[in-house]
């Protein structure tokens, strides 16, 4: 595939050896990291934690493999569907959310997911913690499908990013082993596994985002807009990606995104009524004012509400989610949450001002992560969308030991479940209940710095390039290393390449 010579490096034999060793070095490093993070670390956490706190991500992985899911999303949706069917004239959220104390926090358009499953096989749909129907439940079966799609998309993103950042290296060797490792990493990635065991529609959204990133990387902007637009029909704050696309003049993505939202909303209003959509605005306002103190809320709002639990543990409940109980409105928490949300989203929206045609995968990832972190309620499983981002960032940091170490620390913090930190819930050290959010902050900084290093569009060309990159032959240089994602390691190993033009940046 591609032009002749596009995979042959130039220069000294040392350069050729370095390029030849890269696939083996990356694959063995990924294998060692998987064993250390998924197996050894969780084994240590299990053995060192007190008896009530010995659960690890592997507990959720095992439940995932066995198809043991919950009803976290589906139970609340079922309550909403029953209300619409029985009393369509009564406001949906006024009754279900505010009166019945059911945490149905999705827009009406999200109900199409459960409605579709009930239309196909109602006896196989799990809508309660106790499920007595045929195994596996349709929810679990679809969850497996979406997790498989997630893993496939992440593996493809990794390989595409590797080829794009270093087109002079033949990455085909050990590709199958890397794909298997991605499957293992997906199954042991806590936000992904937790979403499944809870019974969360977030499993679907994680896959849609990974596929959306893959479509963007393959320059299928229309498909990417549709896939990510579907997410916004379930979680409205991701609608900010439409603003992001408009500012970047990514019109194909923006048009597909907007049409998807418009079509979904039109269908939702037709089925569930305009009044229920307007009623949903009350829920959004309420949640923005109160947030959640429960420890899985990995956001600025969650941290601040948990801080208040030190003096008012009965009011700010951190270790449980009592029905109908939310933290009280606290003006300084509301103001701080709003300020942090504006800062995160504003930075992601205004950080770049380029208007080139290809767009920027790193920029898209940064904006999506900002939308997640800026929400007043960002549960642990919401960070499942970071898995494809880690795949792209691995390619961009491979060889830069400092940045790669930071990426590894971030991944460990996000992918690991440490319930023993809840022993600190009543103390000023309850900040340690927010290790996942700390990992997300590190990833956010890495994304921002990676974008800043890509001066002249080098990184953009690398990570949004198609599968094959044309290389010029006029000067006899058939393929040249990318400096912006790989600076450091390759410079040290590539004697005699100083001053070479970067074909990836200047194609």
C-alpha positions, 0 to 999 in steps of 0.5 A: 500500500502507498508509494514505493519506498514510503516505509524505508528510512534513510540515513545510517544503519543505526537509524534503520536498526532504530526503526526496526526495533520500534514495533518490538519495543512498543509492543513489549512495553505495552505488554509489560505495562498491561501486566503491571497495571492490570494484574500486579497493581490490582493484586497489590491493592486487593491484598493490601486493602481491608476486607470491605474495600478489596474490590478492584477493576478486575471484579468488574471485568469478571462481571463484564465477561459473565454478562452480569450488568445492572439497571442504572440507566435502564431502570430510570428509563423504564420509569420514564417510559411508564410515566409517558405511557400512563399519564402523558399529560403530566410533566415527565420530569416534574413527576419522575425526577422531582416527585418520585425521586428517580434519577432520570437525568437524560433528555427524552431523546435517550428513551429511544434506546430502551424503547428499541430494545423493548420492541425487539425482545421485551422479555430479554431486557433488564430493567431491574437489578433482579433479572430472571429472563433468559441469559444473556439479557439484551442489555448485556448482549448489546453491551458486549457488542459496543465494548467490542466495537470500542476495542476495535476502534481503539486498536485501529486508532493506535495503528493509524496514529503510529503509521501517521506519526512515523511513516518510515517505520513498518508497524505491521509486525506484532500488530495482532499482539498489540490488538490483543493487548488493546482488548485486554486494556479495554476490559480492564479499563475501570470506566469501561467495565464499570459502565457495563456492570452498572447497566449504563448507556454510557457503554454505547456512548464510549463506543460511539466516541471511539468510532467517531474519533476513528472516522475523523482520523480516516477523514470521514468527517460526515460519519464522525459528526453523525456518531458524535451527534448521537452522543449529544442526543443522550448527553446534551453538554456534548452539543458544545462540540458543534460550537467547537466545529463551527469555530474550526470551520469543520463544516462537514462535521458540523453539518452532520452533527447538526442534522443528527441533532435536529433529526433526533430532536424532531423525532423525540418531540413528535413522540414525547411532546415539546412540554417534556423537553421544556420540562427537562430544562428544570432538571439541568438547572437543578443539577447545575445548582446542586451537583453530587457529593457521592464519591464517583462524581469525578469533577470539580463540583464533586470535590467541593461537595465532598469537602463540605462533607467534613463538617456536614456529613449527613447533608453532603453524603459521599458514600451513598446515593440516597433517593431524592437527596442531593447536596444543598445549593451552596453559592460558593460551590456553584460559582466555583463549579461554573468558573472551572467549567467555563475555564475548561471549555473556554480553553478548549474552544479558544486554544487554537485558531487554525482554519485548515481543511483537515482539522485536528484529532488532538483538538477534538479529543481535548474538547471532548475531554473538556466537556466531560470534566466541565460537567457538574456531575461526571461519574467515573464511567463517563471517562470511558471516552478517554480510552481512544484518546490514550491510544492516540497519545501513546503514538504521540509520546512514544520515545519521549520518556518524560511525556510517556511517563506522565501518560502512563501515570494518567492512565493508571489513575483513570483505569484503576479502582481504589475503594480504600480511599473511601476510608478518608471520606470524613477527613480533609484527605478526602481529596484522594477520593478523586484520583480518577479526576487527577488522571484526567487533569494530567491527560488534559494538560498532555493534550494541550501541550501536544497541540501547542508543540505541533507548530506549523500543523505538523501534529495535525497532519500526523494524527489526522492523516489517512492511512498512507502518506505520500512522500516526495522523492526529488531530493532522494529522501524517501521518508523522514521522521516526524519531529513533533510527536517523537522529539527526543528519542528518535533525535538521540538515536538518529545520528546524521539526520539533523536538518532533514525536512519533515515529510509529514509536516510538509506534505 
